[in-house]
Amino acid sequence: MTIIDIRPYRNGWQVYEAPGFQLVFLNQQQAIDYALYRACFRSGEIRILKSNDTVERVLAFAETDRRL
């Protein structure tokens, strides 16, 4: 199961996928779009966090949800 976190970070949004691999985007929608692209053909969830690291929203995805 893949878990991708999106959290506020210094005037932008950080996508945290794995230790040592964090990208920063200017707006939240860009970060969500990137995370959805990276989640392609996997199962798991994208968690959007607030600045205090509490979960604001969860976007679940599964391999069976993908259409060819």
mmCIF file as Biopython writes it, N, C-alpha, C and O atoms, coordinates in Angstrom:
data_model
#
loop_
_atom_site.group_PDB
_atom_site.id
_atom_site.type_symbol
_atom_site.label_atom_id
_atom_site.label_alt_id
_atom_site.label_comp_id
_atom_site.label_asym_id
_atom_site.label_entity_id
_atom_site.label_seq_id
_atom_site.pdbx_PDB_ins_code
_atom_site.Cartn_x
_atom_site.Cartn_y
_atom_site.Cartn_z
_atom_site.occupancy
_atom_site.B_iso_or_equiv
_atom_site.auth_seq_id
_atom_site.auth_asym_id
_atom_site.pdbx_PDB_model_num
ATOM 1   N N  . MET A ? 1  ? 0.848   -1.178 0.000   1.0 0.0 1  A 1 
ATOM 2   C CA . MET A ? 1  ? 0.000   0.000  0.000   1.0 0.0 1  A 1 
ATOM 3   C C  . MET A ? 1  ? 0.894   1.243  0.000   1.0 0.0 1  A 1 
ATOM 4   O O  . MET A ? 1  ? 1.829   1.359  0.793   1.0 0.0 1  A 1 
ATOM 5   N N  . THR A ? 2  ? 0.588   2.145  -0.889  1.0 0.0 2  A 1 
ATOM 6   C CA . THR A ? 2  ? 1.356   3.372  -1.038  1.0 0.0 2  A 1 
ATOM 7   C C  . THR A ? 2  ? 0.663   4.512  -0.285  1.0 0.0 2  A 1 
ATOM 8   O O  . THR A ? 2  ? -0.550  4.689  -0.398  1.0 0.0 2  A 1 
ATOM 9   N N  . ILE A ? 3  ? 1.425   5.271  0.471   1.0 0.0 3  A 1 
ATOM 10  C CA . ILE A ? 3  ? 0.881   6.452  1.156   1.0 0.0 3  A 1 
ATOM 11  C C  . ILE A ? 3  ? 1.721   7.645  0.731   1.0 0.0 3  A 1 
ATOM 12  O O  . ILE A ? 3  ? 2.942   7.650  0.884   1.0 0.0 3  A 1 
ATOM 13  N N  . ILE A ? 4  ? 1.049   8.653  0.197   1.0 0.0 4  A 1 
ATOM 14  C CA . ILE A ? 4  ? 1.708   9.886  -0.227  1.0 0.0 4  A 1 
ATOM 15  C C  . ILE A ? 4  ? 1.118   11.021 0.602   1.0 0.0 4  A 1 
ATOM 16  O O  . ILE A ? 4  ? -0.098  11.209 0.624   1.0 0.0 4  A 1 
ATOM 17  N N  . ASP A ? 5  ? 1.970   11.772 1.277   1.0 0.0 5  A 1 
ATOM 18  C CA . ASP A ? 5  ? 1.521   12.903 2.099   1.0 0.0 5  A 1 
ATOM 19  C C  . ASP A ? 5  ? 1.766   14.212 1.357   1.0 0.0 5  A 1 
ATOM 20  O O  . ASP A ? 5  ? 2.797   14.398 0.711   1.0 0.0 5  A 1 
ATOM 21  N N  . ILE A ? 6  ? 0.793   15.110 1.467   1.0 0.0 6  A 1 
ATOM 22  C CA . ILE A ? 6  ? 0.925   16.470 0.935   1.0 0.0 6  A 1 
ATOM 23  C C  . ILE A ? 6  ? 0.747   17.408 2.122   1.0 0.0 6  A 1 
ATOM 24  O O  . ILE A ? 6  ? -0.271  17.365 2.814   1.0 0.0 6  A 1 
ATOM 25  N N  . ARG A ? 7  ? 1.754   18.260 2.350   1.0 0.0 7  A 1 
ATOM 26  C CA . ARG A ? 7  ? 1.675   19.148 3.523   1.0 0.0 7  A 1 
ATOM 27  C C  . ARG A ? 7  ? 2.184   20.543 3.158   1.0 0.0 7  A 1 
ATOM 28  O O  . ARG A ? 7  ? 2.995   20.691 2.243   1.0 0.0 7  A 1 
ATOM 29  N N  . PRO A ? 8  ? 1.710   21.560 3.870   1.0 0.0 8  A 1 
ATOM 30  C CA . PRO A ? 8  ? 2.210   22.917 3.630   1.0 0.0 8  A 1 
ATOM 31  C C  . PRO A ? 8  ? 3.708   22.986 3.926   1.0 0.0 8  A 1 
ATOM 32  O O  . PRO A ? 8  ? 4.209   22.346 4.852   1.0 0.0 8  A 1 
ATOM 33  N N  . TYR A ? 9  ? 4.412   23.785 3.108   1.0 0.0 9  A 1 
ATOM 34  C CA . TYR A ? 9  ? 5.861   23.896 3.289   1.0 0.0 9  A 1 
ATOM 35  C C  . TYR A ? 9  ? 6.347   25.211 2.699   1.0 0.0 9  A 1 
ATOM 36  O O  . TYR A ? 9  ? 6.314   25.377 1.480   1.0 0.0 9  A 1 
ATOM 37  N N  . ARG A ? 10 ? 6.789   26.134 3.512   1.0 0.0 10 A 1 
ATOM 38  C CA . ARG A ? 10 ? 7.418   27.394 3.087   1.0 0.0 10 A 1 
ATOM 39  C C  . ARG A ? 10 ? 6.833   27.988 1.805   1.0 0.0 10 A 1 
ATOM 40  O O  . ARG A ? 10 ? 7.464   27.879 0.754   1.0 0.0 10 A 1 
ATOM 41  N N  . ASN A ? 11 ? 5.711   28.582 1.849   1.0 0.0 11 A 1 
ATOM 42  C CA . ASN A ? 11 ? 5.064   29.230 0.696   1.0 0.0 11 A 1 
ATOM 43  C C  . ASN A ? 11 ? 4.726   28.254 -0.424  1.0 0.0 11 A 1 
ATOM 44  O O  . ASN A ? 11 ? 4.674   28.654 -1.587  1.0 0.0 11 A 1 
ATOM 45  N N  . GLY A ? 12 ? 4.500   27.004 -0.107  1.0 0.0 12 A 1 
ATOM 46  C CA . GLY A ? 12 ? 4.155   26.014 -1.116  1.0 0.0 12 A 1 
ATOM 47  C C  . GLY A ? 12 ? 3.615   24.752 -0.467  1.0 0.0 12 A 1 
ATOM 48  O O  . GLY A ? 12 ? 3.220   24.753 0.699   1.0 0.0 12 A 1 
ATOM 49  N N  . TRP A ? 13 ? 3.606   23.678 -1.243  1.0 0.0 13 A 1 
ATOM 50  C CA . TRP A ? 13 ? 3.101   22.393 -0.764  1.0 0.0 13 A 1 
ATOM 51  C C  . TRP A ? 13 ? 4.125   21.316 -1.074  1.0 0.0 13 A 1 
ATOM 52  O O  . TRP A ? 13 ? 4.618   21.221 -2.198  1.0 0.0 13 A 1 
ATOM 53  N N  . GLN A ? 14 ? 4.442   20.506 -0.075  1.0 0.0 14 A 1 
ATOM 54  C CA . GLN A ? 14 ? 5.441   19.460 -0.218  1.0 0.0 14 A 1 
ATOM 55  C C  . GLN A ? 14 ? 4.754   18.115 -0.412  1.0 0.0 14 A 1 
ATOM 56  O O  . GLN A ? 14 ? 3.830   17.767 0.323   1.0 0.0 14 A 1 
ATOM 57  N N  . VAL A ? 15 ? 5.213   17.363 -1.409  1.0 0.0 15 A 1 
ATOM 58  C CA . VAL A ? 15 ? 4.739   15.996 -1.630  1.0 0.0 15 A 1 
ATOM 59  C C  . VAL A ? 15 ? 5.794   15.064 -1.060  1.0 0.0 15 A 1 
ATOM 60  O O  . VAL A ? 15 ? 6.933   15.046 -1.526  1.0 0.0 15 A 1 
ATOM 61  N N  . TYR A ? 16 ? 5.417   14.298 -0.063  1.0 0.0 16 A 1 
ATOM 62  C CA . TYR A ? 16 ? 6.333   13.388 0.613   1.0 0.0 16 A 1 
ATOM 63  C C  . TYR A ? 16 ? 5.950   11.967 0.234   1.0 0.0 16 A 1 
ATOM 64  O O  . TYR A ? 16 ? 4.927   11.446 0.677   1.0 0.0 16 A 1 
ATOM 65  N N  . GLU A ? 17 ? 6.789   11.345 -0.594  1.0 0.0 17 A 1 
ATOM 66  C CA . GLU A ? 17 ? 6.487   9.991  -1.059  1.0 0.0 17 A 1 
ATOM 67  C C  . GLU A ? 17 ? 7.367   8.940  -0.378  1.0 0.0 17 A 1 
ATOM 68  O O  . GLU A ? 17 ? 6.905   7.836  -0.089  1.0 0.0 17 A 1 
ATOM 69  N N  . ALA A ? 18 ? 8.613   9.277  -0.126  1.0 0.0 18 A 1 
ATOM 70  C CA . ALA A ? 18 ? 9.548   8.349  0.505   1.0 0.0 18 A 1 
ATOM 71  C C  . ALA A ? 18 ? 10.653  9.165  1.178   1.0 0.0 18 A 1 
ATOM 72  O O  . ALA A ? 18 ? 10.862  10.326 0.826   1.0 0.0 18 A 1 
ATOM 73  N N  . PRO A ? 19 ? 11.354  8.579  2.131   1.0 0.0 19 A 1 
ATOM 74  C CA . PRO A ? 19 ? 12.458  9.300  2.762   1.0 0.0 19 A 1 
ATOM 75  C C  . PRO A ? 19 ? 13.483  9.754  1.724   1.0 0.0 19 A 1 
ATOM 76  O O  . PRO A ? 19 ? 13.947  8.964  0.902   1.0 0.0 19 A 1 
ATOM 77  N N  . GLY A ? 20 ? 13.821  11.022 1.775   1.0 0.0 20 A 1 
ATOM 78  C CA . GLY A ? 20 ? 14.785  11.579 0.835   1.0 0.0 20 A 1 
ATOM 79  C C  . GLY A ? 20 ? 14.187  11.987 -0.499  1.0 0.0 20 A 1 
ATOM 80  O O  . GLY A ? 20 ? 14.915  12.427 -1.389  1.0 0.0 20 A 1 
ATOM 81  N N  . PHE A ? 21 ? 12.882  11.850 -0.656  1.0 0.0 21 A 1 
ATOM 82  C CA . PHE A ? 21 ? 12.233  12.205 -1.924  1.0 0.0 21 A 1 
ATOM 83  C C  . PHE A ? 21 ? 11.028  13.087 -1.640  1.0 0.0 21 A 1 
ATOM 84  O O  . PHE A ? 21 ? 9.915   12.591 -1.468  1.0 0.0 21 A 1 
ATOM 85  N N  . GLN A ? 22 ? 11.250  14.396 -1.592  1.0 0.0 22 A 1 
ATOM 86  C CA . GLN A ? 22 ? 10.174  15.352 -1.363  1.0 0.0 22 A 1 
ATOM 87  C C  . GLN A ? 22 ? 10.260  16.442 -2.426  1.0 0.0 22 A 1 
ATOM 88  O O  . GLN A ? 22 ? 11.318  17.033 -2.641  1.0 0.0 22 A 1 
ATOM 89  N N  . LEU A ? 23 ? 9.150   16.695 -3.078  1.0 0.0 23 A 1 
ATOM 90  C CA . LEU A ? 23 ? 9.081   17.776 -4.056  1.0 0.0 23 A 1 
ATOM 91  C C  . LEU A ? 23 ? 8.194   18.878 -3.500  1.0 0.0 23 A 1 
ATOM 92  O O  . LEU A ? 23 ? 7.281   18.613 -2.718  1.0 0.0 23 A 1 
ATOM 93  N N  . VAL A ? 24 ? 8.464   20.122 -3.907  1.0 0.0 24 A 1 
ATOM 94  C CA . VAL A ? 24 ? 7.668   21.263 -3.445  1.0 0.0 24 A 1 
ATOM 95  C C  . VAL A ? 24 ? 7.022   21.926 -4.646  1.0 0.0 24 A 1 
ATOM 96  O O  . VAL A ? 24 ? 7.674   22.165 -5.662  1.0 0.0 24 A 1 
ATOM 97  N N  . PHE A ? 25 ? 5.723   22.223 -4.521  1.0 0.0 25 A 1 
ATOM 98  C CA . PHE A ? 25 ? 4.943   22.875 -5.570  1.0 0.0 25 A 1 
ATOM 99  C C  . PHE A ? 25 ? 4.381   24.190 -5.045  1.0 0.0 25 A 1 
ATOM 100 O O  . PHE A ? 25 ? 4.235   24.370 -3.836  1.0 0.0 25 A 1 
ATOM 101 N N  . LEU A ? 26 ? 4.068   25.099 -5.948  1.0 0.0 26 A 1 
ATOM 102 C CA . LEU A ? 26 ? 3.571   26.414 -5.550  1.0 0.0 26 A 1 
ATOM 103 C C  . LEU A ? 26 ? 2.158   26.373 -5.001  1.0 0.0 26 A 1 
ATOM 104 O O  . LEU A ? 26 ? 1.837   27.106 -4.066  1.0 0.0 26 A 1 
ATOM 105 N N  . ASN A ? 27 ? 1.299   25.517 -5.574  1.0 0.0 27 A 1 
ATOM 106 C CA . ASN A ? 27 ? -0.063  25.460 -5.043  1.0 0.0 27 A 1 
ATOM 107 C C  . ASN A ? 27 ? -0.477  24.019 -4.774  1.0 0.0 27 A 1 
ATOM 108 O O  . ASN A ? 27 ? 0.145   23.071 -5.253  1.0 0.0 27 A 1 
ATOM 109 N N  . GLN A ? 28 ? -1.530  23.887 -4.003  1.0 0.0 28 A 1 
ATOM 110 C CA . GLN A ? 28 ? -1.976  22.574 -3.553  1.0 0.0 28 A 1 
ATOM 111 C C  . GLN A ? 28 ? -2.449  21.706 -4.713  1.0 0.0 28 A 1 
ATOM 112 O O  . GLN A ? 28 ? -2.194  20.501 -4.709  1.0 0.0 28 A 1 
ATOM 113 N N  . GLN A ? 29 ? -3.119  22.269 -5.692  1.0 0.0 29 A 1 
ATOM 114 C CA . GLN A ? 29 ? -3.647  21.489 -6.798  1.0 0.0 29 A 1 
ATOM 115 C C  . GLN A ? 29 ? -2.522  20.852 -7.619  1.0 0.0 29 A 1 
ATOM 116 O O  . GLN A ? 29 ? -2.656  19.716 -8.074  1.0 0.0 29 A 1 
ATOM 117 N N  . GLN A ? 30 ? -1.419  21.573 -7.811  1.0 0.0 30 A 1 
ATOM 118 C CA . GLN A ? 30 ? -0.266  20.994 -8.515  1.0 0.0 30 A 1 
ATOM 119 C C  . GLN A ? 30 ? 0.280   19.788 -7.748  1.0 0.0 30 A 1 
ATOM 120 O O  . GLN A ? 30 ? 0.636   18.775 -8.349  1.0 0.0 30 A 1 
ATOM 121 N N  . ALA A ? 31 ? 0.342   19.901 -6.442  1.0 0.0 31 A 1 
ATOM 122 C CA . ALA A ? 31 ? 0.833   18.802 -5.610  1.0 0.0 31 A 1 
ATOM 123 C C  . ALA A ? 31 ? -0.103  17.593 -5.689  1.0 0.0 31 A 1 
ATOM 124 O O  . ALA A ? 31 ? 0.360   16.455 -5.768  1.0 0.0 31 A 1 
ATOM 125 N N  . ILE A ? 32 ? -1.400  17.833 -5.667  1.0 0.0 32 A 1 
ATOM 126 C CA . ILE A ? 32 ? -2.376  16.744 -5.765  1.0 0.0 32 A 1 
ATOM 127 C C  . ILE A ? 32 ? -2.281  16.072 -7.128  1.0 0.0 32 A 1 
ATOM 128 O O  . ILE A ? 32 ? -2.297  14.844 -7.216  1.0 0.0 32 A 1 
ATOM 129 N N  . ASP A ? 33 ? -2.182  16.863 -8.186  1.0 0.0 33 A 1 
ATOM 130 C CA . ASP A ? 33 ? -2.069  16.304 -9.535  1.0 0.0 33 A 1 
ATOM 131 C C  . ASP A ? 33 ? -0.826  15.422 -9.665  1.0 0.0 33 A 1 
ATOM 132 O O  . ASP A ? 33 ? -0.888  14.341 -10.250 1.0 0.0 33 A 1 
ATOM 133 N N  . TYR A ? 34 ? 0.290   15.879 -9.125  1.0 0.0 34 A 1 
ATOM 134 C CA . TYR A ? 34 ? 1.519   15.090 -9.170  1.0 0.0 34 A 1 
ATOM 135 C C  . TYR A ? 34 ? 1.353   13.788 -8.394  1.0 0.0 34 A 1 
ATOM 136 O O  . TYR A ? 34 ? 1.754   12.726 -8.869  1.0 0.0 34 A 1 
ATOM 137 N N  . ALA A ? 35 ? 0.763   13.865 -7.205  1.0 0.0 35 A 1 
ATOM 138 C CA . ALA A ? 35 ? 0.573   12.663 -6.382  1.0 0.0 35 A 1 
ATOM 139 C C  . ALA A ? 35 ? -0.348  11.666 -7.081  1.0 0.0 35 A 1 
ATOM 140 O O  . ALA A ? 35 ? -0.112  10.459 -7.023  1.0 0.0 35 A 1 
ATOM 141 N N  . LEU A ? 36 ? -1.388  12.160 -7.738  1.0 0.0 36 A 1 
ATOM 142 C CA . LEU A ? 36 ? -2.280  11.265 -8.483  1.0 0.0 36 A 1 
ATOM 143 C C  . LEU A ? 36 ? -1.538  10.599 -9.638  1.0 0.0 36 A 1 
ATOM 144 O O  . LEU A ? 36 ? -1.764  9.423  -9.922  1.0 0.0 36 A 1 
ATOM 145 N N  . TYR A ? 37 ? -0.664  11.334 -10.298 1.0 0.0 37 A 1 
ATOM 146 C CA . TYR A ? 37 ? 0.140   10.767 -11.376 1.0 0.0 37 A 1 
ATOM 147 C C  . TYR A ? 37 ? 1.062   9.676  -10.835 1.0 0.0 37 A 1 
ATOM 148 O O  . TYR A ? 37 ? 1.191   8.614  -11.444 1.0 0.0 37 A 1 
ATOM 149 N N  . ARG A ? 38 ? 1.706   9.934  -9.690  1.0 0.0 38 A 1 
ATOM 150 C CA . ARG A ? 38 ? 2.618   8.954  -9.100  1.0 0.0 38 A 1 
ATOM 151 C C  . ARG A ? 38 ? 1.875   7.727  -8.576  1.0 0.0 38 A 1 
ATOM 152 O O  . ARG A ? 38 ? 2.468   6.653  -8.471  1.0 0.0 38 A 1 
ATOM 153 N N  . ALA A ? 39 ? 0.600   7.864  -8.248  1.0 0.0 39 A 1 
ATOM 154 C CA . ALA A ? 39 ? -0.187  6.763  -7.705  1.0 0.0 39 A 1 
ATOM 155 C C  . ALA A ? 39 ? -0.716  5.834  -8.796  1.0 0.0 39 A 1 
ATOM 156 O O  . ALA A ? 39 ? -1.362  4.830  -8.495  1.0 0.0 39 A 1 
ATOM 157 N N  . CYS A ? 40 ? -0.453  6.152  -10.026 1.0 0.0 40 A 1 
ATOM 158 C CA . CYS A ? 40 ? -0.933  5.394  -11.171 1.0 0.0 40 A 1 
ATOM 159 C C  . CYS A ? 40 ? -0.581  3.903  -11.024 1.0 0.0 40 A 1 
ATOM 160 O O  . CYS A ? 40 ? 0.573   3.546  -10.787 1.0 0.0 40 A 1 
ATOM 161 N N  . PHE A ? 41 ? -1.590  3.054  -11.170 1.0 0.0 41 A 1 
ATOM 162 C CA . PHE A ? 41 ? -1.438  1.595  -11.137 1.0 0.0 41 A 1 
ATOM 163 C C  . PHE A ? 41 ? -0.946  1.050  -9.799  1.0 0.0 41 A 1 
ATOM 164 O O  . PHE A ? 41 ? -0.271  0.021  -9.759  1.0 0.0 41 A 1 
ATOM 165 N N  . ARG A ? 42 ? -1.271  1.719  -8.728  1.0 0.0 42 A 1 
ATOM 166 C CA . ARG A ? 42 ? -0.961  1.238  -7.386  1.0 0.0 42 A 1 
ATOM 167 C C  . ARG A ? 42 ? -2.215  1.362  -6.541  1.0 0.0 42 A 1 
ATOM 168 O O  . ARG A ? 42 ? -3.227  1.893  -6.997  1.0 0.0 42 A 1 
ATOM 169 N N  . SER A ? 43 ? -2.150  0.877  -5.319  1.0 0.0 43 A 1 
ATOM 170 C CA . SER A ? 43 ? -3.244  1.082  -4.381  1.0 0.0 43 A 1 
ATOM 171 C C  . SER A ? 43 ? -2.688  1.766  -3.136  1.0 0.0 43 A 1 
ATOM 172 O O  . SER A ? 43 ? -1.525  1.582  -2.775  1.0 0.0 43 A 1 
ATOM 173 N N  . GLY A ? 44 ? -3.532  2.551  -2.495  1.0 0.0 44 A 1 
ATOM 174 C CA . GLY A ? 44 ? -3.103  3.265  -1.302  1.0 0.0 44 A 1 
ATOM 175 C C  . GLY A ? 44 ? -3.938  4.508  -1.079  1.0 0.0 44 A 1 
ATOM 176 O O  . GLY A ? 44 ? -5.134  4.526  -1.373  1.0 0.0 44 A 1 
ATOM 177 N N  . GLU A ? 45 ? -3.295  5.562  -0.550  1.0 0.0 45 A 1 
ATOM 178 C CA . GLU A ? 45 ? -4.024  6.795  -0.287  1.0 0.0 45 A 1 
ATOM 179 C C  . GLU A ? 45 ? -3.100  8.001  -0.347  1.0 0.0 45 A 1 
ATOM 180 O O  . GLU A ? 45 ? -1.897  7.905  -0.104  1.0 0.0 45 A 1 
ATOM 181 N N  . ILE A ? 46 ? -3.695  9.131  -0.677  1.0 0.0 46 A 1 
ATOM 182 C CA . ILE A ? 46 ? -3.013  10.418 -0.651  1.0 0.0 46 A 1 
ATOM 183 C C  . ILE A ? 46 ? -3.614  11.175 0.525   1.0 0.0 46 A 1 
ATOM 184 O O  . ILE A ? 46 ? -4.824  11.401 0.570   1.0 0.0 46 A 1 
ATOM 185 N N  . ARG A ? 47 ? -2.773  11.566 1.472   1.0 0.0 47 A 1 
ATOM 186 C CA . ARG A ? 47 ? -3.254  12.292 2.648   1.0 0.0 47 A 1 
ATOM 187 C C  . ARG A ? 47 ? -2.835  13.745 2.540   1.0 0.0 47 A 1 
ATOM 188 O O  . ARG A ? 47 ? -1.653  14.048 2.380   1.0 0.0 47 A 1 
ATOM 189 N N  . ILE A ? 48 ? -3.800  14.638 2.628   1.0 0.0 48 A 1 
ATOM 190 C CA . ILE A ? 48 ? -3.531  16.075 2.624   1.0 0.0 48 A 1 
ATOM 191 C C  . ILE A ? 48 ? -3.550  16.522 4.082   1.0 0.0 48 A 1 
ATOM 192 O O  . ILE A ? 48 ? -4.559  16.395 4.775   1.0 0.0 48 A 1 
ATOM 193 N N  . LEU A ? 49 ? -2.416  17.044 4.526   1.0 0.0 49 A 1 
ATOM 194 C CA . LEU A ? 49 ? -2.242  17.392 5.931   1.0 0.0 49 A 1 
ATOM 195 C C  . LEU A ? 49 ? -2.321  18.900 6.147   1.0 0.0 49 A 1 
ATOM 196 O O  . LEU A ? 49 ? -2.053  19.691 5.242   1.0 0.0 49 A 1 
ATOM 197 N N  . LYS A ? 50 ? -2.694  19.277 7.366   1.0 0.0 50 A 1 
ATOM 198 C CA . LYS A ? 50 ? -2.651  20.679 7.783   1.0 0.0 50 A 1 
ATOM 199 C C  . LYS A ? 50 ? -1.246  20.983 8.295   1.0 0.0 50 A 1 
ATOM 200 O O  . LYS A ? 50 ? -0.405  20.089 8.387   1.0 0.0 50 A 1 
ATOM 201 N N  . SER A ? 51 ? -1.001  22.231 8.623   1.0 0.0 51 A 1 
ATOM 202 C CA . SER A ? 51 ? 0.338   22.631 9.082   1.0 0.0 51 A 1 
ATOM 203 C C  . SER A ? 51 ? 0.739   21.972 10.403  1.0 0.0 51 A 1 
ATOM 204 O O  . SER A ? 51 ? 1.930   21.885 10.702  1.0 0.0 51 A 1 
ATOM 205 N N  . ASN A ? 52 ? -0.223  21.510 11.196  1.0 0.0 52 A 1 
ATOM 206 C CA . ASN A ? 52 ? 0.092   20.833 12.458  1.0 0.0 52 A 1 
ATOM 207 C C  . ASN A ? 52 ? 0.123   19.306 12.290  1.0 0.0 52 A 1 
ATOM 208 O O  . ASN A ? 52 ? 0.087   18.575 13.280  1.0 0.0 52 A 1 
ATOM 209 N N  . ASP A ? 53 ? 0.189   18.826 11.041  1.0 0.0 53 A 1 
ATOM 210 C CA . ASP A ? 53 ? 0.287   17.406 10.683  1.0 0.0 53 A 1 
ATOM 211 C C  . ASP A ? 53 ? -0.954  16.584 11.013  1.0 0.0 53 A 1 
ATOM 212 O O  . ASP A ? 53 ? -0.860  15.362 11.127  1.0 0.0 53 A 1 
ATOM 213 N N  . THR A ? 54 ? -2.101  17.210 11.167  1.0 0.0 54 A 1 
ATOM 214 C CA . THR A ? 54 ? -3.346  16.462 11.275  1.0 0.0 54 A 1 
ATOM 215 C C  . THR A ? 54 ? -3.920  16.301 9.868   1.0 0.0 54 A 1 
ATOM 216 O O  . THR A ? 54 ? -3.706  17.147 9.000   1.0 0.0 54 A 1 
ATOM 217 N N  . VAL A ? 55 ? -4.640  15.222 9.658   1.0 0.0 55 A 1 
ATOM 218 C CA . VAL A ? 55 ? -5.167  14.913 8.332   1.0 0.0 55 A 1 
ATOM 219 C C  . VAL A ? 55 ? -6.381  15.783 8.035   1.0 0.0 55 A 1 
ATOM 220 O O  . VAL A ? 55 ? -7.354  15.793 8.789   1.0 0.0 55 A 1 
ATOM 221 N N  . GLU A ? 56 ? -6.310  16.511 6.929   1.0 0.0 56 A 1 
ATOM 222 C CA . GLU A ? 56 ? -7.422  17.354 6.485   1.0 0.0 56 A 1 
ATOM 223 C C  . GLU A ? 56 ? -8.347  16.570 5.560   1.0 0.0 56 A 1 
ATOM 224 O O  . GLU A ? 56 ? -9.570  16.677 5.654   1.0 0.0 56 A 1 
ATOM 225 N N  . ARG A ? 57 ? -7.747  15.774 4.656   1.0 0.0 57 A 1 
ATOM 226 C CA . ARG A ? 57 ? -8.530  15.051 3.658   1.0 0.0 57 A 1 
ATOM 227 C C  . ARG A ? 57 ? -7.726  13.840 3.189   1.0 0.0 57 A 1 
ATOM 228 O O  . ARG A ? 57 ? -6.496  13.875 3.151   1.0 0.0 57 A 1 
ATOM 229 N N  . VAL A ? 58 ? -8.441  12.761 2.831   1.0 0.0 58 A 1 
ATOM 230 C CA . VAL A ? 58 ? -7.798  11.557 2.322   1.0 0.0 58 A 1 
ATOM 231 C C  . VAL A ? 58 ? -8.405  11.216 0.972   1.0 0.0 58 A 1 
ATOM 232 O O  . VAL A ? 58 ? -9.625  11.162 0.820   1.0 0.0 58 A 1 
ATOM 233 N N  . LEU A ? 59 ? -7.529  10.985 -0.015  1.0 0.0 59 A 1 
ATOM 234 C CA . LEU A ? 59 ? -7.957  10.543 -1.337  1.0 0.0 59 A 1 
ATOM 235 C C  . LEU A ? 59 ? -7.478  9.105  -1.507  1.0 0.0 59 A 1 
ATOM 236 O O  . LEU A ? 59 ? -6.287  8.859  -1.697  1.0 0.0 59 A 1 
ATOM 237 N N  . ALA A ? 60 ? -8.408  8.160  -1.438  1.0 0.0 60 A 1 
ATOM 238 C CA . ALA A ? 60 ? -8.043  6.751  -1.578  1.0 0.0 60 A 1 
ATOM 239 C C  . ALA A ? 60 ? -8.024  6.383  -3.057  1.0 0.0 60 A 1 
ATOM 240 O O  . ALA A ? 60 ? -8.810  6.899  -3.851  1.0 0.0 60 A 1 
ATOM 241 N N  . PHE A ? 61 ? -7.115  5.486  -3.409  1.0 0.0 61 A 1 
ATOM 242 C CA . PHE A ? 61 ? -7.065  5.007  -4.781  1.0 0.0 61 A 1 
ATOM 243 C C  . PHE A ? 61 ? -6.707  3.527  -4.771  1.0 0.0 61 A 1 
ATOM 244 O O  . PHE A ? 61 ? -6.032  3.038  -3.864  1.0 0.0 61 A 1 
ATOM 245 N N  . ALA A ? 62 ? -7.169  2.831  -5.790  1.0 0.0 62 A 1 
ATOM 246 C CA . ALA A ? 62 ? -6.889  1.397  -5.905  1.0 0.0 62 A 1 
ATOM 247 C C  . ALA A ? 62 ? -6.593  1.064  -7.351  1.0 0.0 62 A 1 
ATOM 248 O O  . ALA A ? 62 ? -7.026  1.760  -8.269  1.0 0.0 62 A 1 
ATOM 249 N N  . GLU A ? 63 ? -5.861  0.011  -7.533  1.0 0.0 63 A 1 
ATOM 250 C CA . GLU A ? 63 ? -5.519  -0.425 -8.882  1.0 0.0 63 A 1 
ATOM 251 C C  . GLU A ? 63 ? -6.771  -0.772 -9.677  1.0 0.0 63 A 1 
ATOM 252 O O  . GLU A ? 63 ? -6.797  -0.588 -10.894 1.0 0.0 63 A 1 
ATOM 253 N N  . THR A ? 64 ? -7.799  -1.267 -9.016  1.0 0.0 64 A 1 
ATOM 254 C CA . THR A ? 64 ? -9.032  -1.655 -9.705  1.0 0.0 64 A 1 
ATOM 255 C C  . THR A ? 64 ? -9.857  -0.440 -10.154 1.0 0.0 64 A 1 
ATOM 256 O O  . THR A ? 64 ? -10.734 -0.577 -11.007 1.0 0.0 64 A 1 
ATOM 257 N N  . ASP A ? 65 ? -9.589  0.733  -9.596  1.0 0.0 65 A 1 
ATOM 258 C CA . ASP A ? 65 ? -10.322 1.947  -9.973  1.0 0.0 65 A 1 
ATOM 259 C C  . ASP A ? 65 ? -9.853  2.511  -11.317 1.0 0.0 65 A 1 
ATOM 260 O O  . ASP A ? 65 ? -10.552 3.324  -11.922 1.0 0.0 65 A 1 
ATOM 261 N N  . ARG A ? 66 ? -8.689  2.092  -11.784 1.0 0.0 66 A 1 
ATOM 262 C CA . ARG A ? 66 ? -8.121  2.624  -13.014 1.0 0.0 66 A 1 
ATOM 263 C C  . ARG A ? 66 ? -8.810  2.032  -14.227 1.0 0.0 66 A 1 
ATOM 264 O O  . ARG A ? 66 ? -9.122  0.842  -14.247 1.0 0.0 66 A 1 
ATOM 265 N N  . ARG A ? 67 ? -9.042  2.829  -15.207 1.0 0.0 67 A 1 
ATOM 266 C CA . ARG A ? 67 ? -9.626  2.366  -16.472 1.0 0.0 67 A 1 
ATOM 267 C C  . ARG A ? 67 ? -8.619  2.520  -17.577 1.0 0.0 67 A 1 
ATOM 268 O O  . ARG A ? 67 ? -7.866  3.493  -17.602 1.0 0.0 67 A 1 
ATOM 269 N N  . LEU A ? 68 ? -8.594  1.604  -18.468 1.0 0.0 68 A 1 
ATOM 270 C CA . LEU A ? 68 ? -7.693  1.686  -19.619 1.0 0.0 68 A 1 
ATOM 271 C C  . LEU A ? 68 ? -8.370  2.363  -20.776 1.0 0.0 68 A 1 
ATOM 272 O O  . LEU A ? 68 ? -7.766  2.524  -21.837 1.0 0.0 68 A 1 
#
